[in-house]
Amino acid sequence: MPIVSSRLRAIARDTVSIAERGSYRVGTGEVDVRADVAHAVAGTRLYAPDDPVVVPEPVGDTRIDVTNESTLAATRRLGGDVACLVFASARNPGGGFLNGAQAQEESMARGSALYPCLLAASDFYAHHRAHPELTYSDRV
């Protein structure tokens, strides 16, 4: 059964507000994230099953780490060009993040600009809502 919390709902509301406003307050200062959020949203891509896939040349060695820390903590610790596998909802951007649920996707959405990026790929969610069977989809 999913863990739902009013505290997590409040954090989700704050996260959405920060992404929409493009800034947040820390102490007596203001942190501007507008350009970073806009860049992340603009870089969001939906790949349909029939889309051609261009595989770039490798730029270095691949390293796979499995650690006892949150996905956000691991990506921050590793820095640079990092990819992480997120187990996510095919029907709801951010999963149950807005409702205070706690799982990997929800944690990522609360602590980053993931949610506005997912909203930019609305066709992904529209497809899965229109096809309610629980079969695998090649849409990413």
HUNOR-V789577 format. One record per backbone hydrogen bond with DSSP energy under -1.0 kcal/mol. CO is the residue of the C=O (numbers start at 0). NH is the residue of the N-H. Records with the same first field share a line. If there is no record, write none. Layout:
CO = NH / NH
This chain:
2 = 101
4 = 8
5 = 9
6 = 10
7 = 11
8 = 12
9 = 13
10 = 14
11 = 15
12 = 16
13 = 17
14 = 18
15 = 19
16 = 20
17 = 21
21 = 32 / 33
23 = 30
25 = 28
28 = 25
30 = 23
32 = 36
33 = 37
34 = 38
35 = 39
36 = 40
37 = 41
38 = 42
40 = 43
46 = 139
47 = 50
66 = 68
69 = 73
70 = 74
71 = 75
72 = 76
73 = 77
74 = 78
79 = 81
91 = 94
93 = 96
95 = 100
96 = 99
99 = 4
102 = 106
103 = 107
104 = 108
105 = 109
106 = 110
112 = 116
113 = 117
114 = 118
115 = 119
117 = 120
120 = 123
121 = 125
122 = 126
123 = 127
124 = 128
125 = 129
